Amino acid sequence: MKILLTGASGFVGSHILDSLCARGLATVLLLRPTSNKQFIASHLPDVELRSGSIGDPESLRQAMAGITHVIHCAGATRASRVSGFYEVNQGGTRNVVAAVNGQAGRVQRLVHISSLAAAGPALPEAPAREDAPPHPISEYGKSKLAGELEVSNHCQAAYVILRPPAVYGPRDAEFLRLFKAVKNHVLPKPGTAQTLSLVFVKDLAEAVVTCLQHPAAAGKTYFVAARETVTARRMADEIAAQMKVWTVPLPLPTALLWPICLAQEVMSRLTGKPSVLGLQKFAELRAPGWVCDPTRLEQETGYACATTLKPGITAALAWYRQQHWL
Ligand SMILES: NC(=O)c1ccc[n+]([C@@H]2O[C@H](COP(=O)([O-])OP(=O)(O)OC[C@H]3O[C@@H](n4cnc5c(N)ncnc54)[C@H](OP(=O)(O)O)[C@@H]3O)[C@@H](O)[C@H]2O)c1
């Protein structure tokens, strides 16, 4: 067994690499010459690096030599232009699938990391389930769905599509903003009290490795999430309690969020640098909920994402402090 992992330099991919290395599985990383190796430095003596990009079919073809399993985690979660999402999340996935198909049956499985955003928003009383028709509301979500279709329509190897909701934990720079706000005594209070599914990053990594070999997973799509659902407010309260800081609520009505997102969109287009908030993000922020049901994964593979918010925040906080990110 020899696994090719894309996106190992990123937040999620680096934890998948931790899980693969903990099991002693032979792993090859597809990295760009520019990829930052800070999260994966400790594994570099034990893994093979192959230089390339999911945007470059020839480099993918060469990286596939001797590979029996592929984990495709590389993706664009932000982009300065809408086309940037599709180039990476659809075009890049198309190239990965073509490279797998080019191996004439030697690749036994492709695990593809998609997102709840591909399925679209859902409320706690009717959580997203795998059989429901997808209805993504952002270009990110639409591009992730387009990537899923590249896999399900064209992949000749057994594949598994995983749809995590928002991921949090050590090395995450997105929820770090919430930790920083709380540290500065600010408790953001969004106008829409969205209910969210979450997944702790190490649970997601274990789910990926489970799906790499589990016979029941072949050809399936799974939501990978903890059963517990939260609101941003509940998350901020938990962070404040663990950091032992007092906070002042900062109301963020939707009417205020829109101009903030618009300003970031304009800045992003002017500078060419992807921003966290933009008009795409606004669509996701104003959705009533992002809740999914992990029952199918649990029943068919026996794997459940067991980390609840409290220990998940404890682990993230410890890492942020250790790395002086907070
Ligand atoms: N974070 C979340 O909350 C979340 C939730 C649901 C789904 N996901 C999915 O999980 C995956 C990883 O997300 P993440 O949060 O870990 O993002 P991240 O930290 O930004 O990492 C993205 C990874 O993709 C690689 N990549 C991007 N474009 C590439 C290209 N053209 N060729 C090769 N590699 C490329 C990056 O490599 P470089 O280092 O070279 O840039 C990096 O390793 C994505 O598919 C995302 O859609 C994430």
PDBQT file of the ligand as one rigid body, heavy atoms in Angstrom, charges set to zero:
ROOT
HETATM    1  N1  LIG A 401     -11.107  24.056   6.874  1.00  0.00    +0.000 N 
HETATM    2  C1  LIG A 401     -12.391  23.765   6.832  1.00  0.00    +0.000 C 
HETATM    3  O1  LIG A 401     -13.184  24.209   7.694  1.00  0.00    +0.000 OA
HETATM    4  C2  LIG A 401     -12.940  22.870   5.747  1.00  0.00    +0.000 A 
HETATM    5  C3  LIG A 401     -14.290  22.477   5.828  1.00  0.00    +0.000 A 
HETATM    6  C4  LIG A 401     -14.796  21.627   4.854  1.00  0.00    +0.000 A 
HETATM    7  C5  LIG A 401     -13.985  21.189   3.821  1.00  0.00    +0.000 A 
HETATM    8  N2  LIG A 401     -12.690  21.594   3.754  1.00  0.00    +0.000 N 
HETATM    9  C6  LIG A 401     -11.866  21.103   2.633  1.00  0.00    +0.000 C 
HETATM   10  O2  LIG A 401     -10.676  20.539   3.159  1.00  0.00    +0.000 OA
HETATM   11  C7  LIG A 401      -9.609  20.706   2.222  1.00  0.00    +0.000 C 
HETATM   12  C8  LIG A 401      -8.409  21.327   2.923  1.00  0.00    +0.000 C 
HETATM   13  O3  LIG A 401      -8.806  22.577   3.470  1.00  0.00    +0.000 OA
HETATM   14  P1  LIG A 401      -7.881  23.347   4.514  1.00  0.00    +0.000 P 
HETATM   15  O4  LIG A 401      -8.769  24.058   5.454  1.00  0.00    +0.000 OA
HETATM   16  O5  LIG A 401      -6.839  22.428   5.041  1.00  0.00    +0.000 OA
HETATM   17  O6  LIG A 401      -7.227  24.440   3.556  1.00  0.00    +0.000 OA
HETATM   18  P2  LIG A 401      -5.747  25.051   3.568  1.00  0.00    +0.000 P 
HETATM   19  O7  LIG A 401      -5.177  25.056   4.936  1.00  0.00    +0.000 OA
HETATM   20  O8  LIG A 401      -5.875  26.327   2.831  1.00  0.00    +0.000 OA
HETATM   21  O9  LIG A 401      -4.911  24.026   2.696  1.00  0.00    +0.000 OA
HETATM   22  C9  LIG A 401      -5.147  23.918   1.315  1.00  0.00    +0.000 C 
HETATM   23  C10 LIG A 401      -4.171  22.911   0.745  1.00  0.00    +0.000 C 
HETATM   24  O10 LIG A 401      -4.457  22.752  -0.657  1.00  0.00    +0.000 OA
HETATM   25  C11 LIG A 401      -3.249  22.950  -1.369  1.00  0.00    +0.000 C 
HETATM   26  N3  LIG A 401      -3.507  23.517  -2.703  1.00  0.00    +0.000 N 
HETATM   27  C12 LIG A 401      -4.290  24.562  -3.023  1.00  0.00    +0.000 A 
HETATM   28  N4  LIG A 401      -4.243  24.779  -4.344  1.00  0.00    +0.000 NA
HETATM   29  C13 LIG A 401      -3.404  23.834  -4.859  1.00  0.00    +0.000 A 
HETATM   30  C14 LIG A 401      -2.925  23.523  -6.160  1.00  0.00    +0.000 A 
HETATM   31  N5  LIG A 401      -3.326  24.216  -7.239  1.00  0.00    +0.000 N 
HETATM   32  N6  LIG A 401      -2.063  22.472  -6.319  1.00  0.00    +0.000 NA
HETATM   33  C15 LIG A 401      -1.659  21.766  -5.252  1.00  0.00    +0.000 A 
HETATM   34  N7  LIG A 401      -2.069  22.007  -3.987  1.00  0.00    +0.000 NA
HETATM   35  C16 LIG A 401      -2.922  23.039  -3.808  1.00  0.00    +0.000 A 
HETATM   36  C17 LIG A 401      -2.436  23.918  -0.529  1.00  0.00    +0.000 C 
HETATM   37  O11 LIG A 401      -1.082  23.819  -0.924  1.00  0.00    +0.000 OA
HETATM   38  P3  LIG A 401      -0.048  25.053  -0.790  1.00  0.00    +0.000 P 
HETATM   39  O12 LIG A 401       0.519  24.948   0.591  1.00  0.00    +0.000 OA
HETATM   40  O13 LIG A 401       0.942  24.791  -1.863  1.00  0.00    +0.000 OA
HETATM   41  O14 LIG A 401      -0.833  26.324  -1.008  1.00  0.00    +0.000 OA
HETATM   42  C18 LIG A 401      -2.713  23.359   0.863  1.00  0.00    +0.000 C 
HETATM   43  O15 LIG A 401      -1.907  22.250   1.120  1.00  0.00    +0.000 OA
HETATM   44  C19 LIG A 401     -10.155  21.549   1.074  1.00  0.00    +0.000 C 
HETATM   45  O16 LIG A 401     -10.499  20.699   0.010  1.00  0.00    +0.000 OA
HETATM   46  C20 LIG A 401     -11.412  22.194   1.681  1.00  0.00    +0.000 C 
HETATM   47  O17 LIG A 401     -12.368  22.474   0.694  1.00  0.00    +0.000 OA
HETATM   48  C21 LIG A 401     -12.135  22.424   4.706  1.00  0.00    +0.000 A 
ENDROOT
TORSDOF 0
